[in-house]
Each structure stands twice: as C-alpha cells, then as structure tokens.
Amino acid sequence: MEEAMLFRHAILLLRRARESGDPVMARAALDVTRRLWEAVLLALHAPGARMPFRLRQGLETLGQAVLREIARPEPDYDFLAGINEQVMAGLAPRH
C-alpha cells in the first residue's frame, strides 16, 4: 500500500536524522514528515472522504500534534517516528 510506504520512508528519515545529528538531514526528515501529515489532514477534509467521523477526528488530532511537534525548536524524533509507526501499522493489510 502506497500510504504505508510513505510513512515508512518518513520513519527511516527521522531515525537517520536522530542518529546522525546532521542538521541538514534533520530538516529534510522534518520537511517530509510535515508534508506527509499536511496531506493526511487535507485528505480528511476532501469532498467525498468516506472515513468514519471518529476516525477522521482522531487522525485530525494526531496530525495537529505532529505538526506542533515539528514546529518546536527541538522536535522529539522518537515521538514523531512512533506516531508514524502506529499509523503505518494501521494501514498494513490484515490477514
């Protein structure tokens, strides 16, 4: 599923940025994560979005928390990666 791959990519970048301490890598990881969550928030409000209201509401709250964390002077990369992991796990096909 393409959405899960996008979250996996953001997680990988966040972890590499945290481990390296490289500010350029950190900015790139945060930018990818911000764009991903901005897209999620836009999709939640798109005409024809068929997601149940409570799920949309929960993802909206989560998305806002992620964007606030990214905007902090020293974002918590583990928190951001953890949120992305949880969402990615929810996107994984269930067998």
Buried (B, 14 or more C-beta within 10 A) or exposed (E): EEBBEBBBBBBBBBBBBBEEEEEEBBEBBBEBBBEBBEEBBEEBEEEEEEEEEEEBEEBBEBBEBBBEBBEEEEBBBEEBBEBBBEBBEEBEEEE
